Amino acid sequence: KRIVGSKLKACRKDLRLRAKAKVDVPRSLFVQMGTQCSISRDGDQFTFSSSRLSPETWTFSDRPFRMEDEVVTRAFFDSF
């Protein structure tokens, strides 16, 4: 019971700190549309392959920013 109680206390403290923290950089999500893709696994390594992606990749963020944009898919991959 002590371990669970101490973990719960630490979790509550972390939640309070996160709630007080100011968000000054948007977190983006990226969407790529495609008609053909595959994910393969080799041990702990995953590989995503696709040969038919849309030429655009869409990005957006949630509150408080609510931003959206469109990026050329090739440029998106080149940025890695």
Secondary structure as UniProt FT lines:
FT   HELIX           2..20
FT   STRAND          28..34
FT   STRAND          37..42
FT   TURN            43..44
FT   STRAND          45..50
FT   STRAND          53..61
FT   TURN            63..65
FT   STRAND          68..72
FT   HELIX           73..78
//
